[in-house]
Amino acid sequence: MTHTFNWKIVFKTLGALLLIEALFMSIPTLVSYIYHEWDTGAFIVSTFITLGAGLLGLFTGRKAPKKVGQREGYMIVGLIWIVFAAFGMLPFYLSGACATITDSYFESMSGFSTFGGTVFADVESLSHGILFWRSLSQWIGGMGIIVLSIAVLPMFGLGGMQLYSAEVTGVSYEKLGPRISGTAKGMWIMYISLTLAEFGLLWLCGMEGFDSICHSMSTIATGGFSTKNLSIMEYSASIQWIIAIFMLLSGINFTLLIFVFKGKPKRMWKDEETRWYVISILIFTLVLAAGLFHHYGFIEPDDGYWTEHNLLTHGEKALRKAFFMVTSAVTSTGFAASDYMTWPRLFWAFVFFLMLLGGCAGSTAGGIKQVRVLLMVKNGLAECQRRIHPNAVIPAKLNGKPVATQTINNVMAFVFFYLLIIALTTLVFCTTGIPFDEAIGTAFSSLGNVGVSIGHFGPTGSYANFPVVAKWTSSLVMLIGRLEIFTVILLFSPTLWRK
C-alpha cells in the first residue's frame, strides 16, 4: 500500500523558490539598466516570466499540507535545480548572448551547479548584466538553493528538515541549534560576510568594483566564473593570494567557520576532516611548488630563466601559483592563475588527482569530499589490522569515535557510483568525437563541478564547440554531482515510492 504523493506541496515550494529566483534576477536587471545596455529588456521579460511561474506554482499548491515528506523532499530538491536552470537560462537566450537553448541551458546549469565551465569564447564581450547574472547564479547555487529556502520558506508557511537533509547530502552535517532554519540562516550570514570581506579586499588591492563583486561571488561559491577571458591570470600577486585564501576558506564546513567567528576556533581544528583538508593542501602546495621551481621554465612560457638575483621573486611566484592551483582544484572552484596546459604532463595528472578530492562536507566545494577520502584511508588501514588480528573488533574512527559500518558502506557505494558515472560519461563524450583525454578530463570536471578540464576545455578554453549531446550530458552530470549522486539515484528507486 502506498500513500498519495503530495504534488501540491511540490508545486507550492517550487513556486515560492521561483519567486526568490525572480527577486535575484531583478538585480542584474538593475545592473543592466545602470550601464544602459541593450539586454535590459531581456532581463525584465525574464524576471516577469519567472515571477509569473512562481505565482502560478503558489496558486496551484494552495491549501497544500505544510509537512514535507521524504519523497516530496527529494523530488523538490531534484526538480529545483532543473527548474532554476531552465528559468535562469532566459536572460542568456532572450538577450541573444547564447544563440541556442542548448548553450543557454548549459551556461545556466553551469552557474547554479557551480560547475563554472562556459560556452562563451570571449567573456569580456558580454554585457555587465549577463556577467553579473553568471556570478550571481553561482552564488545562489553555491550555498544551495534549498539551504537558502529553509531560511525564507517559513514566510510561505513551508520548511522542514526533509529539504535540508536531501540537499546537504555529505557523510554528516551539523545543526547549530534546535531549529534547522536557524542553521540555514547562520550559514547564509557567514556566506554573505565572507563575500563582502573578499569584495572589500579585492577592491582595496586594485580590482575594479564590478569585477570585485563578481569574482567574490564566484569564489565563495567555489564556482569559477570570471569576468576575464584569462580568469585570474592577469591580476596582481596580492589579488591572487586573496582569492586563493578565500577559496581555501570556502572549502571548509561552514558550520565550523561559524564556530570560529563565535570565538570557538578549537572546535574547527578538532575536526579531523578540516585538519586533513588544510594539511593536505599545504603538502600538495609544497610538492607542486618544488616541481614548478625545478621546472622553472614552465611557470610562465615567457618568463625566461631564473638567476640568483631574482630567486626570491620566482620562488614566491612558484609558491603562489602552486597554492592557487591546488586550492582551486581541491575546492572545485576552477579559477586559474596560470595556464597549467603549458606545464609538464605530470603536473596535469597532479591537478586532476586534486580535483577528485574535493573540499569538506558542508562546504560549497564539489568532488568526492575530504571526509570520504579520509574514511576510505582509515578503513583501509583498519582492514590491514583486521587481517593481522582476525578476531579483534577494529573499527575505523573519525574524531576519536568509531564510524558505523553503514557509514563506511555509504562511502564505498558513493565512490563506486562516482567512478561508474565518470566511466559512462567518458564513453558518451567519446562517441561524440571528443578525444579520450579531453573526454575523461571533462567527465571528472563535470561530476566534480570543477569547470576546467584539459585541451580545448582547459583554463584558456571554453565549451563553445562542445557537441550538443555532450553539453546536455554534461548538464545532467553537473546536476548529479551537485546533488552528490544519491539524491538523483533515490528518485529512480522503487523503494522510495513505496510506503
C-alpha positions in Angstrom: 0.0 0.0 0.0 1.3 3.5 -0.9 0.2 6.9 0.3 -0.7 9.6 -2.1 2.1 11.7 -3.3 1.6 15.3 -2.2 2.1 17.2 -5.5 0.6 20.4 -4.2 3.4 20.9 -1.7 5.9 20.3 -4.5 4.2 23.0 -6.7 3.9 25.4 -3.8 7.5 25.0 -2.8 8.8 25.3 -6.3 6.6 28.4 -6.8 8.0 30.0 -3.7 11.5 29.3 -4.8 10.9 30.7 -8.2 9.7 34.0 -6.6 13.1 34.0 -4.9 14.8 33.5 -8.2 12.8 36.3 -9.8 13.9 38.6 -6.9 17.5 37.7 -7.5 17.1 38.1 -11.3 15.9 41.7 -10.7 19.4 42.6 -9.5 21.2 42.0 -12.9 18.2 43.8 -14.5 19.1 46.8 -12.4 22.8 46.4 -13.3 22.0 46.3 -17.0 19.8 49.4 -16.6 22.6 51.3 -14.8 25.1 50.5 -17.6 22.5 51.4 -20.2 22.9 48.1 -22.0 20.8 46.5 -24.8 19.7 43.5 -22.8 17.8 45.3 -20.1 14.5 44.4 -21.8 15.5 40.7 -21.9 16.2 40.8 -18.2 12.8 42.5 -17.5 10.9 39.9 -19.5 12.9 37.0 -17.9 12.1 38.4 -14.4 8.4 38.7 -15.1 8.2 35.2 -16.7 9.9 33.7 -13.6 7.7 35.7 -11.3 4.6 34.6 -13.1 5.7 30.9 -13.0 6.3 31.3 -9.2 2.8 32.8 -8.6 1.3 30.0 -10.7 3.1 27.4 -8.6 1.8 29.0 -5.4 -1.7 29.2 -6.7 -1.6 25.5 -7.9 -0.3 24.4 -4.5 -2.7 26.5 -2.4 -4.2 24.8 0.7 -1.4 22.2 0.5 -0.4 20.4 3.8 2.6 22.1 5.3 4.5 18.9 6.1 7.2 18.0 3.5 7.6 14.2 3.4 10.8 12.3 2.5 9.6 11.6 -1.1 8.4 15.1 -1.6 11.7 16.5 -0.2 13.8 14.5 -2.6 11.5 15.4 -5.5 11.7 19.1 -4.7 15.5 19.1 -4.3 15.9 17.2 -7.6 13.5 19.4 -9.6 14.5 22.8 -8.2 18.0 22.7 -9.8 16.4 21.8 -13.2 13.7 24.4 -12.9 16.1 27.1 -11.7 18.5 26.4 -14.6 15.5 26.4 -17.0 14.3 29.9 -15.9 17.9 31.1 -15.3 18.7 30.5 -19.0 16.1 33.0 -20.2 18.4 36.1 -19.9 21.1 34.3 -22.0 18.6 33.3 -24.7 16.4 36.3 -24.9 19.3 38.7 -24.9 20.9 36.9 -27.7 24.1 36.2 -25.7 23.5 32.5 -26.5 22.2 31.5 -29.9 20.7 28.2 -28.9 18.6 26.8 -26.0 21.3 24.2 -25.5 24.0 26.8 -24.9 21.7 28.8 -22.7 20.8 25.9 -20.5 24.4 24.7 -20.3 25.6 28.1 -19.1 22.7 28.4 -16.7 23.2 24.9 -15.2 27.0 25.6 -15.1 26.2 28.6 -12.9 23.7 27.1 -10.5 25.6 23.8 -10.1 28.9 25.9 -9.7 30.5 23.9 -12.5 32.0 27.1 -13.9 32.6 25.9 -17.5 31.4 28.4 -20.1 30.2 28.3 -23.7 31.5 31.9 -24.2 34.8 32.1 -26.0 35.0 35.8 -25.4 33.7 36.5 -21.9 34.8 40.1 -22.0 32.4 40.9 -24.8 29.4 40.1 -22.6 27.3 42.8 -21.0 27.6 43.8 -17.4 24.1 42.4 -16.7 25.0 38.9 -18.2 28.3 38.8 -16.4 26.7 39.7 -13.1 23.9 37.1 -13.6 26.5 34.4 -14.3 28.3 35.1 -11.0 25.1 35.6 -9.0 23.7 32.3 -10.3 26.8 30.6 -8.9 26.5 32.5 -5.6 22.9 31.3 -5.3 23.8 27.7 -6.1 26.9 27.6 -4.0 25.4 27.6 -0.6 22.5 25.7 -2.0 19.1 26.8 -3.2 17.4 24.6 -0.6 19.5 25.9 2.3 18.5 29.4 1.2 14.9 28.3 1.0 14.9 26.9 4.6 15.7 30.5 5.8 13.0 32.0 3.7 10.2 29.4 3.1 8.7 29.8 6.6 7.3 33.1 5.2 5.2 31.0 2.9 4.2 28.5 5.6 6.7 26.0 4.4 10.0 24.5 5.5 11.3 21.4 7.2 14.2 19.0 7.8 13.5 16.9 4.8 14.6 19.6 2.3 17.8 20.3 4.3 18.7 16.6 4.7 18.1 15.9 1.0 20.2 18.9 0.0 23.1 18.6 2.5 24.0 15.1 1.4 27.5 14.7 2.7 28.6 12.0 5.2 27.4 14.1 8.0 26.1 17.6 8.7 25.7 19.6 11.9 23.0 21.8 13.2 23.8 25.0 15.1 20.7 24.9 17.1 17.4 23.1 17.6 15.7 24.7 14.6 17.1 23.9 11.1 16.0 27.3 9.9 18.4 28.8 12.4 21.2 26.7 11.0 20.4 27.8 7.4 20.3 31.5 8.4 23.6 31.2 10.3 25.2 29.6 7.2 23.9 32.4 5.0 25.1 35.1 7.3 28.6 33.6 7.1 28.3 33.2 3.4 27.4 36.9 2.9 30.0 38.0 5.3 32.8 36.1 3.5 31.6 37.5 0.2 31.6 41.1 1.4 35.0 40.6 3.1 36.6 39.4 -0.1 34.9 42.1 -2.2 36.4 44.8 0.1 39.9 43.3 0.0 39.9 42.8 -3.8 38.7 46.4 -4.3 41.3 47.8 -2.0 44.0 45.8 -3.9 43.1 47.5 -7.2 40.4 45.3 -8.8 37.5 47.3 -10.2 34.4 47.3 -8.1 32.2 45.4 -10.6 34.9 42.7 -11.1 35.5 42.5 -7.4 31.8 41.6 -6.6 31.6 39.2 -9.4 34.8 37.4 -8.5 33.8 37.4 -4.8 30.5 35.7 -5.5 32.2 33.1 -7.7 35.0 32.5 -5.2 32.8 31.9 -2.1 30.5 29.7 -4.2 33.6 27.8 -5.5 32.2 28.3 -8.9 34.9 29.9 -11.1 33.0 32.2 -13.4 35.3 35.1 -14.2 34.7 38.4 -16.0 38.0 38.0 -17.9 39.0 35.6 -20.6 42.2 34.7 -18.8 40.5 34.2 -15.5 42.8 35.4 -12.7 46.0 35.3 -14.7 46.2 39.0 -15.5 45.7 40.2 -11.9 48.3 41.1 -9.4 50.0 38.8 -7.0 48.1 40.3 -4.0 44.7 39.6 -5.7 45.7 36.1 -6.5 46.7 35.4 -2.9 43.4 36.9 -1.6 41.3 34.8 -3.9 43.3 31.6 -3.1 42.8 32.2 0.7 39.1 32.7 0.3 38.9 29.6 -1.9 40.6 27.7 1.0 38.0 29.1 3.5 35.1 28.3 1.2 36.2 24.6 1.2 35.7 24.3 5.0 32.4 23.2 6.6 30.5 26.5 7.0 29.0 25.5 10.4 32.6 25.1 11.7 33.5 28.5 10.3 30.6 29.9 12.3 32.1 28.5 15.5 35.3 30.3 14.7 33.5 33.6 14.5 31.7 32.8 17.7 35.1 32.6 19.4 35.5 28.9 19.4 38.3 28.2 16.9 39.3 25.0 18.6 36.0 23.5 17.6 37.1 23.7 13.9 40.7 22.5 14.4 39.5 19.5 16.5 37.6 18.3 13.4 39.7 15.7 11.7 38.4 16.4 8.3 39.3 20.1 8.5 42.8 19.2 9.7 43.2 16.7 6.8 41.9 19.3 4.4 44.3 22.1 5.4 47.4 19.9 5.9 46.9 18.1 2.6 46.6 21.4 0.7 49.8 22.6 2.3 51.6 19.4 1.5 50.4 19.4 -2.1 51.3 23.1 -2.5 54.8 22.5 -1.4 55.2 19.5 -3.7 53.8 21.3 -6.7 55.8 24.5 -5.9 59.0 22.4 -5.7 58.1 20.9 -9.1 57.4 24.3 -10.6 60.6 25.7 -9.1 62.6 22.8 -10.6 60.9 23.2 -14.0 61.2 27.0 -13.8 60.7 27.4 -17.5 57.2 26.1 -17.2 55.9 28.6 -14.6 55.2 31.1 -17.4 56.4 30.4 -21.0 57.8 33.9 -21.4 59.5 34.3 -18.0 62.9 33.1 -19.1 65.4 31.5 -16.8 65.9 32.5 -13.2 69.1 33.9 -11.8 70.3 34.1 -8.2 69.2 37.8 -8.3 65.6 37.0 -8.8 65.5 33.7 -7.0 63.2 35.1 -4.2 60.8 36.7 -6.6 60.4 33.5 -8.7 60.2 31.4 -5.5 57.2 33.4 -4.4 55.7 33.0 -7.9 56.1 29.2 -7.7 54.6 29.1 -4.3 51.7 31.4 -5.2 50.8 29.6 -8.4 51.1 26.2 -6.7 48.9 27.3 -3.8 46.4 28.9 -6.1 46.2 25.9 -8.4 46.0 23.3 -5.6 43.3 25.3 -3.8 41.3 25.9 -6.9 41.4 22.2 -7.9 40.7 20.8 -4.4 37.8 23.2 -3.8 36.5 22.6 -7.4 36.5 26.4 -8.0 38.2 26.2 -11.3 39.9 29.7 -11.3 43.3 29.8 -13.0 46.2 32.0 -12.1 48.3 30.3 -14.9 47.7 28.0 -17.8 48.6 24.6 -16.5 48.4 23.3 -20.1 51.9 24.8 -20.5 53.2 22.7 -17.5 54.7 19.2 -17.8 52.1 16.5 -18.3 53.0 15.0 -14.9 51.5 18.2 -13.3 48.3 17.7 -15.3 47.8 14.4 -13.6 48.6 16.0 -10.3 45.9 18.6 -10.8 43.3 16.0 -11.8 44.1 13.9 -8.7 43.3 17.0 -6.6 40.0 17.5 -8.5 38.9 14.1 -7.2 39.5 15.0 -3.5 37.1 17.9 -3.1 36.5 20.1 -0.1 34.9 19.4 3.3 31.4 18.2 3.8 29.1 21.1 4.4 31.1 23.5 2.2 30.4 24.9 -1.2 33.1 22.7 -2.8 32.5 19.7 -5.1 34.4 16.5 -5.6 34.3 13.3 -3.5 34.8 15.3 -0.3 37.7 15.1 2.1 35.8 13.2 4.8 35.0 10.3 2.4 38.7 10.1 1.3 39.7 10.1 4.9 37.3 7.4 5.9 38.5 5.2 3.0 42.1 5.6 4.1 41.2 4.9 7.7 39.1 1.9 6.8 41.9 0.6 4.6 44.4 0.8 7.5 41.9 -0.8 9.9 41.4 -3.6 7.4 45.1 -4.3 7.4 45.0 -4.6 11.2 41.9 -6.9 11.0 43.9 -9.2 8.7 46.6 -9.5 11.4 44.0 -9.8 14.2 41.0 -11.6 12.6 39.2 -12.0 15.9 39.5 -8.4 17.0 36.9 -5.7 16.5 38.8 -2.8 14.9 36.5 -0.1 13.6 37.6 2.9 11.6 37.5 6.1 13.8 36.7 9.7 13.0 37.3 12.4 15.5 38.1 9.7 18.1 34.7 7.9 17.6 34.0 4.6 15.9 32.4 5.0 12.5 29.3 2.9 11.9 29.6 0.1 9.3 26.6 1.7 7.5 28.6 4.9 7.0 31.5 3.1 5.6 29.2 1.2 3.2 27.7 4.6 2.2 31.1 5.9 1.4 32.2 2.9 -0.6 28.9 2.9 -2.6 29.3 6.6 -3.3 32.8 6.2 -4.6 31.6 3.2 -6.8 28.8 5.2 -8.3 31.1 8.2 -8.7 33.7 6.3 -10.8 30.9 4.5 -12.7 29.3 7.8 -13.7 32.7 9.1 -14.8 33.2 6.0 -16.9 29.8 6.2 -18.6 30.1 10.0 -19.2 33.6 9.5 -20.7 32.1 6.9 -23.1 29.3 9.2 -24.1 31.8 12.1 -24.7 34.0 9.8 -26.8 31.1 8.7 -29.0 30.5 12.4 -29.9 34.1 12.7 -31.2 35.9 14.1 -28.2 39.4 12.8 -27.8 39.8 10.4 -24.9 42.0 12.6 -22.7 39.6 15.5 -23.0 36.6 13.3 -22.6 37.8 11.7 -19.3 39.0 15.1 -18.1 35.7 16.8 -18.8 33.8 13.9 -17.2 35.8 14.4 -14.0 35.3 18.1 -14.2 31.5 17.8 -14.8 30.8 15.4 -11.9 33.1 17.3 -9.5 31.7 20.6 -10.6 35.2 21.9 -11.3 34.7 23.5 -14.7 38.2 23.5 -16.3 39.5 20.4 -18.0 42.4 19.9 -20.4 42.9 20.6 -24.1 40.3 22.8 -25.7 38.4 22.9 -22.3 41.4 24.0 -20.3 42.0 27.3 -18.4 42.1 29.4 -21.5 39.5 27.4 -23.5 35.7 27.2 -23.5 32.9 24.7 -24.2 31.7 26.7 -27.2 32.4 23.9 -29.6 31.4 21.1 -27.3 29.0 18.8 -29.2 25.2 19.3 -28.4 24.8 15.7 -27.0 27.9 16.3 -24.8 26.5 19.6 -23.5 23.2 18.0 -22.4 25.1 15.0 -20.9 27.4 17.3 -19.1 24.4 19.4 -17.8 22.9 16.2 -16.3 26.2 15.1 -14.8 26.6 18.6 -13.3 23.3 18.1 -11.6 24.2 14.7 -10.3 27.5 16.0 -9.0 25.8 19.0 -7.3 23.3 16.7 -5.5 26.0 14.2 -4.7 24.6 11.2 -6.7 22.3 9.5 -4.1 19.6 12.2 -4.3 19.2 11.6 -8.0 19.5 7.8 -7.7 16.8 7.7 -5.0 14.4 9.5 -7.3 14.5 6.4 -9.5 14.4 3.9 -6.7 11.1 1.9 -6.3 11.8 1.7 -2.6 11.4 5.4 -2.1 8.0 5.3 -3.7 6.7 2.5 -1.5 5.2 3.3 1.9 
